[in-house]
Amino acid sequence: MAEDPETAGADSDPADENRLLLDSMLGKLATYLRMCGYDAAYVLDSGEDPGDEQLLERAQKEHRTLVTRDEQLARRAPESVFLRTKDIEAQLREFRDAGYDVSLSDEPVRCGSCNGRVVPVGDEADVPAYAPDAEEAKRYRCRDCGQVFWRGSHWTDVAERLDGLAE
């Protein structure tokens, strides 16, 4: 029986993933890490900037590694990743140097906007007029926010940036 593309992967175990929680200073990094396939929750996605205690509690409760630019907060979370720089490419290097892979997923897995899972959509799917035809590019839809994705020029630009991280 063929798997329904709208529910494919719905039963995947989150424990099999690298689950991250990025603080309010790392929104751009969250988008990149989502494109690399990480389950990268960004604290401002909820519209609120929680305090340190709430961040620590959420990281523990959701079994996420805290990624932060706050040195004091990083000291309080033993499994955290502390990033020193504001520059996105330098942040990606620091994250890589902490032992994480920063290469793009072969296929989109996470929504860059909301961190929801993306699933392939068929030829007959309702997609925005600006989306390429299914023959031109495989298309994906976020199961949470409904945004449609494909591997286009933005994907290529991010791939080139990530490939250029060599020191």
C-alpha positions as CSV (number, residue, x, y, z in Angstrom):
1,M,0.0,0.0,0.0
2,A,1.4,3.4,-1.0
3,E,2.2,5.8,1.8
4,D,0.1,9.0,1.9
5,P,2.6,11.9,1.2
6,E,0.7,14.2,3.6
7,T,1.3,11.8,6.5
8,A,4.6,10.3,5.6
9,G,7.0,10.3,8.5
10,A,4.3,11.1,11.0
11,D,5.3,8.3,13.3
12,S,9.1,9.0,13.3
13,D,10.6,9.0,16.8
14,P,11.8,12.5,17.9
15,A,14.4,10.7,20.1
16,D,16.1,9.7,16.8
17,E,16.8,13.4,16.0
18,N,19.1,16.0,17.2
19,R,16.7,18.2,19.0
20,L,17.8,21.8,19.6
21,L,16.5,24.9,21.3
22,L,17.9,28.2,20.1
23,D,17.8,31.3,22.1
24,S,16.4,34.6,20.9
25,M,19.7,35.8,19.5
26,L,19.9,32.9,17.0
27,G,16.9,33.2,14.7
28,K,18.8,33.1,11.4
29,L,20.8,30.1,12.6
30,A,17.6,28.3,13.4
31,T,16.5,28.6,9.8
32,Y,19.8,27.2,8.5
33,L,19.8,24.3,10.9
34,R,16.3,23.5,9.9
35,M,17.5,23.3,6.3
36,C,20.2,20.9,7.5
37,G,17.4,18.7,8.9
38,Y,17.7,19.6,12.6
39,D,14.6,19.8,14.8
40,A,15.6,23.4,15.8
41,A,13.0,25.1,18.0
42,Y,13.5,28.8,18.2
43,V,12.2,30.5,21.3
44,L,10.7,33.5,19.5
45,D,8.6,31.3,17.2
46,S,6.1,31.4,20.1
47,G,6.0,35.2,20.0
48,E,7.4,35.5,23.5
49,D,11.0,35.8,24.8
50,P,11.1,33.6,27.8
51,G,13.5,34.1,30.7
52,D,16.5,31.9,31.4
53,E,14.6,29.6,33.8
54,Q,11.9,28.9,31.2
55,L,14.5,28.2,28.5
56,L,16.3,25.7,30.8
57,E,13.1,24.0,31.8
58,R,11.9,23.7,28.2
59,A,15.3,22.3,27.0
60,Q,15.1,19.7,29.7
61,K,11.4,18.9,29.3
62,E,11.7,18.5,25.5
63,H,15.1,16.8,25.6
64,R,16.7,19.5,23.6
65,T,20.2,20.8,23.5
66,L,20.3,24.5,24.2
67,V,22.2,26.6,21.7
68,T,22.9,30.1,23.0
69,R,25.0,33.2,22.8
70,D,24.5,33.8,26.5
71,E,27.7,32.6,28.3
72,Q,26.1,32.5,31.7
73,L,23.1,30.6,30.5
74,A,25.3,28.1,28.7
75,R,27.2,27.5,32.0
76,R,23.9,26.5,33.6
77,A,23.0,24.0,30.9
78,P,25.9,21.4,30.8
79,E,24.9,20.0,27.4
80,S,24.5,23.4,25.8
81,V,26.4,24.8,22.7
82,F,27.8,28.3,23.4
83,L,28.3,30.4,20.3
84,R,30.4,33.6,20.7
85,T,29.8,35.4,17.4
86,K,26.9,37.3,15.8
87,D,28.0,36.5,12.2
88,I,25.9,33.7,10.7
89,E,28.8,32.0,8.9
90,A,31.0,32.1,12.0
91,Q,28.0,30.7,14.0
92,L,27.7,27.8,11.6
93,R,31.5,27.2,11.9
94,E,31.3,27.2,15.7
95,F,28.3,24.9,15.6
96,R,30.2,22.5,13.3
97,D,33.3,22.7,15.5
98,A,31.1,21.6,18.4
99,G,30.6,18.3,16.6
100,Y,27.5,18.9,14.5
101,D,27.0,18.4,10.8
102,V,26.1,21.6,8.9
103,S,25.4,20.2,5.5
104,L,22.0,20.4,3.8
105,S,19.7,17.4,4.0
106,D,19.3,15.5,0.7
107,E,15.6,16.4,0.8
108,P,13.9,19.1,2.9
109,V,12.8,17.7,6.3
110,R,11.9,20.7,8.4
111,C,10.1,24.0,7.6
112,G,12.5,26.9,7.7
113,S,9.7,29.1,9.0
114,C,8.1,27.1,11.8
115,N,10.2,23.9,12.3
116,G,7.3,21.7,11.3
117,R,7.9,18.5,9.3
118,V,7.6,18.8,5.6
119,V,6.2,16.1,3.3
120,P,6.2,15.7,-0.4
121,V,3.1,16.9,-2.2
122,G,1.8,15.3,-5.4
123,D,1.1,16.7,-8.8
124,E,-2.5,17.6,-8.0
125,A,-1.7,19.4,-4.8
126,D,-3.0,22.9,-4.2
127,V,0.2,25.0,-4.4
128,P,0.8,28.7,-4.9
129,A,0.9,30.0,-8.5
130,Y,4.5,30.9,-8.1
131,A,5.6,27.4,-7.2
132,P,7.3,25.5,-10.0
133,D,5.4,22.7,-11.8
134,A,5.8,19.2,-10.3
135,E,7.8,18.3,-13.5
136,E,10.3,21.0,-12.8
137,A,10.9,20.5,-9.0
138,K,9.8,18.2,-6.3
139,R,7.5,20.2,-4.0
140,Y,7.0,19.8,-0.2
141,R,4.4,21.2,2.2
142,C,4.9,21.9,5.9
143,R,2.4,19.9,7.9
144,D,2.1,22.6,10.5
145,C,2.0,26.0,8.7
146,G,1.2,24.8,5.1
147,Q,4.1,26.6,3.5
148,V,5.2,25.1,0.2
149,F,8.9,24.4,-0.5
150,W,11.1,23.2,-3.3
151,R,14.8,23.0,-3.9
152,G,15.3,26.3,-5.9
153,S,17.7,29.2,-5.9
154,H,17.5,29.7,-2.2
155,W,18.4,26.1,-1.5
156,T,21.4,26.5,-3.9
157,D,22.5,29.7,-2.2
158,V,22.4,28.1,1.2
159,A,24.3,25.0,-0.1
160,E,27.0,27.2,-1.5
161,R,27.3,29.1,1.8
162,L,27.6,25.9,3.8
163,D,30.1,24.4,1.4
164,G,32.2,27.6,1.7
165,L,32.6,27.2,5.5
166,A,36.0,25.6,5.2
167,E,38.5,27.6,7.2
